[in-house]
Amino acid sequence: MDDFIVLEEVEKIFSVRRKTGFLKRERHEVRAVDSLSFTVARGEMVGYIGPNGAGKSTTIKMLTGILTPSGGRLRVAGIDPSRERARLAHRIGVVFGQRTTLWWDLPLLDSYRLAHRMYRIPDARYRENLDRLVELLELRTLLDTPVRQLSLGQRMRGDIAAALLHDPEVLYLDEPTIGLDVVSKAKVRGFLRELNAASGTTVLLTTHDLQDIEQLCSRVMVIDHGRLMYDGPLTGLHEAGESERT
């Protein structure tokens, strides 16, 4: 299946109430995603960027089945995410940079053991994946540490490992390097590059750090006000925006 992720005229509209006077509120519609169409091929690593409020996280949440589109057609590996969330969950991994999927007061290893049971990963496959991820992400000395005691960079690496234990075919990364220092960013980028090259994992990366895109992605999509403004190589984006670096 060449087109692993397919969006056709996808929309997401939220209904919100705004205060217009004392004890008065009016209902307004906010179009977070507006007629969005694109495809991502299996094994591709794509940057998905745009300003705050552009619709990036809303798109990711629709791709995972957390949100249901208001209109259009959306498929991941031929599956409708909002209708078959449980089936899709075994084929995707998700990392939200500002939220953790790890259990805050438990040692890091216990979160992995819970994922082992939740995803029903065969024992041999779980041990093999855990050893590989722990080695690549340098987590060996942290496995017995409660998650709340980890630094941001350590927790982020722990979250990425948790998202990959069940061998997902696609990995969604929402600000995976936010707040990280230079060394931690380099470790995360190096791991993602190796993961994509070795396993052919499809990666959709949203970030405000252009270095993430430059070092990892050959293709970038720009979204603004819920609409796709650019889709192509990073060099073309620089030319279109006449960007300069000082």
C-alpha positions in Angstrom: 0.0 0.0 0.0 1.9 3.1 -1.3 -0.4 5.7 0.3 -0.3 4.6 3.9 -2.0 7.7 5.3 -4.8 9.3 3.2 -6.8 12.5 3.9 -9.4 13.8 1.5 -11.1 17.1 2.1 -11.0 16.5 5.9 -12.6 19.0 8.2 -12.9 19.5 11.9 -15.3 22.1 13.3 -15.6 22.9 17.0 -18.6 24.6 18.6 -17.5 27.1 21.3 -19.4 29.6 23.5 -18.1 33.2 23.8 -19.1 35.7 26.3 -20.9 38.7 24.7 -22.2 40.5 27.8 -23.3 40.0 31.4 -24.8 36.5 31.5 -24.9 36.4 27.7 -23.0 33.9 25.6 -23.1 33.1 21.9 -22.2 29.9 20.1 -19.5 30.2 17.4 -18.0 27.6 15.1 -14.2 27.3 15.0 -12.9 25.5 11.8 -9.7 23.9 13.1 -9.1 21.9 10.0 -10.5 23.1 6.7 -10.7 20.8 3.6 -7.3 19.2 4.3 -6.0 16.7 1.7 -2.7 14.9 1.6 -1.1 11.4 1.4 1.9 9.9 3.2 3.6 6.8 1.7 4.7 3.8 3.8 8.2 4.4 5.2 8.2 8.1 4.6 9.3 10.6 7.3 7.3 13.9 6.9 7.5 17.2 8.8 4.2 18.8 9.6 4.7 22.4 10.7 2.8 25.6 11.2 2.1 28.3 13.8 0.2 27.7 17.1 -3.4 27.0 16.5 -2.9 26.0 12.8 -4.5 22.6 13.3 -1.5 20.3 13.6 -2.4 18.6 16.9 -6.1 18.4 15.7 -4.9 16.5 12.6 -2.8 14.1 14.7 -5.8 13.5 17.0 -8.0 12.6 14.1 -5.3 10.3 12.7 -5.2 8.4 16.0 -9.0 8.3 16.4 -9.1 10.6 19.4 -11.2 13.1 17.5 -13.8 12.3 14.8 -13.6 14.4 11.6 -16.6 16.7 10.9 -16.3 15.9 7.2 -14.2 14.3 4.5 -12.5 10.9 4.4 -9.5 9.8 6.4 -7.7 6.4 6.4 -4.6 5.0 8.0 -3.5 1.6 6.6 -7.0 1.3 5.1 -8.6 1.8 8.6 -11.0 4.6 9.6 -9.4 5.7 12.9 -12.6 7.0 14.5 -14.6 3.8 13.8 -11.9 1.2 14.6 -9.7 2.8 17.2 -8.8 -0.4 19.0 -7.8 -2.1 15.8 -5.7 0.8 14.7 -4.0 1.2 18.1 -2.0 -1.9 17.5 -0.5 -0.4 14.3 0.4 3.2 15.5 2.6 4.8 18.1 2.0 8.3 19.5 4.2 10.7 21.4 2.8 14.0 22.6 5.7 16.2 23.8 3.8 18.0 26.4 1.9 15.0 27.8 3.3 11.6 28.9 1.8 8.1 28.5 4.0 6.9 31.3 2.7 6.2 34.8 3.9 9.1 36.9 4.6 7.5 40.3 5.8 4.1 39.0 9.3 3.1 37.9 9.8 3.4 34.1 10.0 -0.4 33.7 6.5 -0.8 35.2 5.0 1.4 32.5 6.6 -0.8 29.9 5.2 -3.9 31.6 1.8 -2.4 31.5 2.2 -1.7 27.7 3.3 -5.3 27.3 0.0 -6.5 28.7 -2.2 -3.8 27.1 -1.0 -4.4 23.6 -0.7 -8.2 24.2 2.8 -8.2 22.9 4.3 -11.8 22.7 6.8 -12.3 25.6 9.8 -13.0 23.3 9.0 -10.0 21.1 8.5 -7.7 24.1 11.9 -8.7 25.6 13.7 -8.2 22.3 12.1 -4.8 21.6 12.7 -3.6 25.2 16.3 -4.6 25.1 16.8 -2.9 21.8 15.0 0.3 22.7 16.6 0.6 26.1 20.1 0.2 24.5 19.4 2.7 21.6 17.8 5.3 23.9 20.2 4.9 26.8 17.6 4.0 29.3 19.3 1.1 31.1 20.1 3.0 34.3 16.7 4.7 34.4 14.4 1.6 34.4 13.9 1.5 38.2 13.5 5.3 38.5 10.0 6.7 39.1 8.9 8.7 36.1 8.3 11.8 38.2 12.1 11.8 39.0 13.2 11.8 35.4 14.4 14.9 33.6 12.4 16.1 30.6 14.9 14.6 28.1 14.9 11.3 30.0 11.1 11.1 30.1 10.9 12.0 26.4 13.2 9.1 25.5 11.1 6.9 27.8 7.9 8.0 26.0 9.4 7.2 22.6 10.4 3.7 23.8 6.9 3.1 25.2 5.3 4.1 21.8 7.5 1.6 19.9 7.3 -1.5 22.1 4.6 -3.0 20.0 6.3 -2.4 16.6 3.9 0.2 15.2 3.9 0.8 11.5 3.5 4.5 11.9 4.8 6.9 14.6 3.1 10.3 15.3 5.4 12.7 17.1 3.9 16.0 18.4 6.7 18.3 19.6 9.0 15.4 20.6 12.0 17.7 21.3 10.1 20.6 23.1 12.1 21.9 26.0 15.1 19.5 25.5 18.7 20.5 25.7 21.1 20.2 22.7 22.4 16.8 23.8 19.0 15.3 24.4 17.7 16.6 21.0 20.7 15.0 19.2 20.0 11.7 20.9 16.3 11.7 19.9 17.0 12.8 16.3 19.7 10.2 15.9 17.4 7.4 17.2 14.5 8.5 14.9 16.8 8.6 11.9 18.0 5.1 12.6 14.5 3.8 13.3 13.2 5.0 10.0 16.2 3.6 8.1 16.3 0.2 9.8 12.6 -0.5 10.3 10.9 1.6 7.6 8.6 3.1 10.2 6.4 5.8 8.8 6.9 9.0 10.8 4.7 12.2 10.9 6.6 14.8 12.9 5.1 18.1 14.1 7.5 20.6 15.6 8.5 24.2 15.9 12.2 23.4 15.8 13.2 23.7 12.1 16.4 21.7 12.9 14.2 18.7 13.6 12.8 19.0 10.1 16.2 19.7 8.4 17.9 16.7 10.0 15.1 14.2 9.7 12.7 15.0 6.9 13.0 15.1 3.1 9.4 16.4 2.8 7.6 19.1 4.7 4.0 20.2 4.9 2.9 23.6 6.2 -0.5 24.1 7.6 -2.1 27.4 8.6 -5.7 28.2 9.7 -6.4 24.5 9.0 -5.4 24.6 5.4 -2.4 23.0 3.6 -0.2 25.9 2.4 2.8 24.0 1.2 3.8 20.4 0.5 7.3 19.6 -0.9 11.0 19.6 -0.1 12.5 21.8 2.6 14.6 23.7 0.0 11.4 24.7 -1.8 10.0 26.0 1.4 13.0 28.2 2.0 12.6 29.6 -1.6 8.9 30.1 -1.2 9.3 32.0 2.1 12.5 33.7 1.2 13.8 32.7 4.6 17.2 33.6 5.9 19.2 32.3 8.8 21.5 34.5 10.9 
